[in-house]
């Protein structure tokens, strides 16, 4: 895989490199690297992959990677864009959709995404492993995409009439995002049918948590919906739990459906709010021993010990799977709904010297009992699937109500747990 990718790169693009190296260089070679400045970022990327990348695809070979570096650094690059193209081509040889390069503008957008605000139409994207097509992980609650009925696993085949097959997620994001108030038309493939969906771009502020009290058979049920694991989520979650405790709820339904994940440490912090001290939240496997051995145990007392049920579906991904797996394995909660998305890789975000950035797969995470999440997902204790036509009819504000059959099933499970306690 690397050899064919290398040939493509050398015939086509032109790449970049850096003044620091893991490999011995002659003084003359080192001076060449320093003076050819576009190479600096390229070699930073190369170094990070060589040092930290966890190969989960079988396409990385360290000897070929070293050969590739020598060939790439022997070339001259007239601009940063040439170097960026070369970096993207180099990373494509890994066939890891989560290890990706971002130019400075893309990197700024990514930082906004994890800070609690988004601009665009509100779609979390991935690349389908088999078809290589852009795939919707989940629409963001309240976004134009959510209101238009976009569903998890919808495939994006065109953006404003431009064929998106073969596009990277970064290329797609550039086309989807634009000035607020303008329209972008996305063509989705769903169950063999093509759907043209016009969406008005807007700035989306993500309030990570929604809470309310539902009453059933004299029981007060605290419903909490966690939409995303952004930087504000742990504070929002703690406020929600404490508020519902003050209002005297009897138990909880935690809704992680359509939650595409986010920051790993955020999922650990939130697990800590539901679990007692000293319990394992997640097992991390990495080339870096310090990361693999990093303590992922709970440290503080749970904010509540009342019974809980967790709702999950195929839009529950990444950090959602860490949290739901931790609650399930530690016997804290029953899971209701559908099998989760199956994204069990950890990415590190790296700022590069010119303001560009890299997300690189550095670890794989397993549940506390050692279950592999990646491409397998987490099975609920009680399956209650939605048919696509049912899901399309369900409005966002109907989630967690009597019109939501998965929630109704979760509520039944919670009432059974409460009745056993009395």
Long-range contacts (C-beta under 8 A, 24 or more apart in sequence): 1-59, 1-93, 1-95, 2-59, 2-60, 2-61, 2-64, 2-65, 2-68, 2-93, 3-64, 4-93, 5-89, 5-90, 5-92, 5-93, 6-64, 6-67, 6-68, 6-71, 6-93, 8-89, 9-68, 9-72, 9-86, 9-89, 9-90, 10-71, 10-72, 10-75, 12-89, 13-82, 13-85, 13-86, 13-89, 14-75, 14-76, 14-77, 14-78, 14-82, 14-83, 14-85, 14-86, 15-39, 15-42, 15-72, 15-73, 15-75, 15-77, 15-82, 15-83, 15-85, 15-86, 15-87, 15-89, 15-90, 16-40, 16-41, 16-42, 16-43, 16-72, 16-77, 16-80, 16-82, 16-83, 16-84, 16-86, 16-87, 17-42, 17-43, 17-46, 17-69, 17-72, 17-73, 18-42, 18-43, 18-44, 18-46, 18-47, 18-353, 19-43, 20-44, 20-47, 21-47, 22-47, 22-50, 22-51, 23-66, 23-69, 32-73, 33-73, 36-76, 36-77, 38-77, 38-78, 38-79, 38-80, 38-82, 38-83, 39-73, 39-77, 39-83, 40-353, 40-354, 41-80, 41-83, 41-84, 41-87, 41-352, 41-353, 41-354, 41-356, 42-72, 42-73, 42-77, 42-83, 42-86, 42-87, 42-90, 43-69, 43-73, 44-352, 44-353, 45-87, 45-90, 45-91, 45-101, 45-352, 45-358, 46-72, 46-90, 48-350, 48-358, 48-360, 49-91, 49-94, 49-99, 49-360, 52-287, 52-288, 52-348, 52-360, 52-362, 53-94, 53-99, 53-287, 53-360, 53-361, 53-362, 54-285, 54-286, 54-287, 54-345, 54-361, 54-362, 54-363, 54-364, 55-94, 55-96, 56-96, 56-345, 56-361, 56-364, 56-374, 57-94, 57-95, 57-96, 59-93, 59-94, 59-95, 59-96, 60-94, 68-93, 80-354, 84-356, 88-168, 96-361, 97-126, 97-127, 97-129, 97-169, 98-345, 98-347, 98-359, 98-361, 99-347, 99-358, 99-359, 99-360, 99-361, 100-168, 100-169, 100-170, 100-358, 100-359, 101-170, 101-356, 101-357, 101-358, 102-170, 102-356, 102-357, 102-358, 102-359, 103-356, 104-354, 104-355, 104-356, 104-357, 106-170, 106-173, 106-174, 106-356, 106-357, 107-351, 107-355, 107-356, 107-357, 109-173, 109-177, 110-349, 110-357, 110-359, 114-230, 114-231, 114-262, 114-263, 115-230, 115-231, 116-205, 116-206, 116-208, 116-230, 116-231, 116-232, 117-203, 117-204, 117-205, 117-206, 118-143, 118-203, 118-204, 118-206, 119-177, 119-180, 119-201, 119-202, 119-203, 119-204, 120-173, 120-176, 120-177, 120-178, 120-201, 120-202, 120-204, 121-145, 121-176, 121-184, 121-186, 121-199, 121-200, 121-201, 121-202, 122-146, 122-204, 123-150, 123-176, 124-260, 124-317, 125-156, 125-169, 125-172, 125-173, 126-169, 126-343, 127-168, 127-169, 128-155, 129-375, 131-155, 132-165, 132-166, 133-157, 133-164, 133-165, 133-189, 134-164, 134-167, 134-169, 134-172, 136-188, 137-260, 137-315, 137-317, 137-341, 137-343, 138-258, 138-259, 138-260, 138-315, 138-317, 139-258, 140-204, 140-206, 140-227, 140-228, 141-206, 141-210, 141-225, 141-227, 141-258, 141-396, 142-204, 142-396, 143-202, 143-204, 144-199, 144-200, 144-201, 144-202, 145-199, 146-396, 147-396, 148-197, 148-199, 149-197, 149-392, 150-186, 150-188, 150-197, 151-190, 151-388, 151-391, 151-392, 152-258, 152-313, 152-314, 152-315, 152-341, 153-314, 154-188, 154-189, 154-190, 155-188, 155-189, 155-190, 156-186, 156-187, 156-188, 156-189, 157-187, 157-188, 157-189, 157-194, 158-186, 158-187, 159-184, 159-185, 159-186, 159-187, 160-184, 160-185, 161-185, 161-187, 177-201, 190-388, 191-388, 206-230, 207-236, 208-232, 208-233, 208-236, 208-237, 209-233, 209-236, 209-237, 209-239, 209-240, 210-400, 211-240, 211-243, 211-244, 212-400, 213-244, 213-247, 213-249, 214-400, 214-401, 214-411, 216-411, 216-415, 217-415, 219-250, 219-251, 219-415, 219-418, 220-247, 220-248, 220-249, 220-250, 221-249, 221-250, 221-251, 221-252, 221-253, 221-411, 221-414, 222-247, 222-249, 222-251, 222-252, 222-253, 223-252, 223-253, 223-255, 223-400, 223-407, 224-252, 224-253, 224-254, 224-255, 225-255, 225-399, 225-400, 226-254, 226-255, 226-256, 226-259, 226-270, 226-320, 227-258, 227-259, 228-259, 228-260, 228-261, 228-262, 229-259, 229-261, 229-262, 229-263, 229-266, 229-267, 229-270, 229-318, 229-319, 229-320, 229-323, 230-262, 230-263, 230-266, 231-263, 231-266, 233-262, 233-263, 233-266, 233-270, 234-266, 234-269, 234-270, 234-273, 237-270, 237-273, 238-273, 238-303, 241-273, 241-303, 241-304, 242-303, 245-303, 245-304, 249-306, 250-306, 250-307, 250-418, 251-306, 251-307, 251-308, 251-309, 251-414, 251-417, 251-418, 252-304, 252-306, 252-307, 252-308, 252-309, 252-414, 253-308, 253-309, 253-310, 253-311, 253-400, 253-407, 253-410, 253-411, 253-414, 254-308, 254-309, 254-310, 254-311, 254-327, 254-333, 255-310, 255-311, 255-399, 255-400, 255-407, 256-310, 256-311, 256-312, 256-316, 256-320, 256-323, 256-324, 257-311, 257-312, 257-313, 257-315, 257-316, 257-337, 257-399, 257-406, 258-313, 258-315, 258-316, 259-315, 259-316, 259-317, 259-319, 259-320, 260-315, 260-317, 260-318, 260-320, 260-341, 261-317, 261-318, 261-319, 261-320, 261-321, 261-343, 262-318, 262-319, 263-319, 264-319, 264-322, 264-346, 264-365, 266-319, 267-319, 267-320, 267-322, 267-323, 267-326, 268-296, 268-322, 270-323, 271-298, 271-322, 271-323, 271-326, 271-327, 272-298, 272-299, 272-300, 273-300, 273-302, 273-303, 274-302, 274-303, 274-304, 274-308, 274-327, 274-332, 274-333, 275-302, 275-326, 275-327, 275-330, 275-332, 276-301, 276-302, 276-305, 277-301, 279-326, 279-330, 279-368, 280-326, 280-330, 280-368, 281-322, 281-326, 281-368, 282-322, 282-325, 282-326, 282-365, 282-366, 282-367, 282-368, 283-365, 283-366, 283-367, 283-368, 283-370, 284-346, 284-363, 284-364, 284-365, 284-366, 285-363, 285-364, 285-365, 285-366, 286-346, 286-362, 286-363, 286-364, 287-362, 288-362, 288-363, 291-362, 291-363, 292-363, 307-414, 307-417, 307-418, 307-421, 308-332, 308-333, 308-414, 309-333, 309-334, 309-335, 309-336, 309-410, 309-411, 309-413, 309-414, 309-417, 310-334, 310-335, 310-336, 310-410, 311-335, 311-336, 311-337, 311-406, 311-407, 311-410, 312-336, 312-337, 312-338, 312-339, 312-340, 312-378, 312-380, 313-337, 313-338, 313-340, 313-386, 313-406, 314-338, 314-339, 314-340, 314-341, 314-377, 315-341, 316-340, 316-341, 317-341, 317-342, 317-343, 318-343, 318-344, 321-373, 321-377, 321-378, 322-365, 322-367, 322-373, 324-378, 325-367, 325-368, 325-371, 325-373, 325-378, 326-367, 326-368, 328-367, 328-378, 328-381, 329-367, 329-368, 329-369, 329-371, 330-368, 334-381, 334-382, 334-413, 334-417, 335-378, 335-379, 335-380, 335-381, 335-382, 336-380, 336-381, 336-382, 336-384, 336-406, 336-409, 336-410, 336-413, 337-380, 337-382, 337-383, 337-384, 337-385, 337-406, 337-410, 338-380, 338-383, 338-384, 338-385, 338-386, 339-377, 339-378, 339-379, 339-380, 339-383, 340-373, 340-377, 340-378, 341-377, 342-373, 342-374, 342-375, 342-376, 342-377, 343-373, 343-374, 344-372, 344-373, 344-374, 344-375, 344-376, 345-374, 382-409, 382-413, 384-409
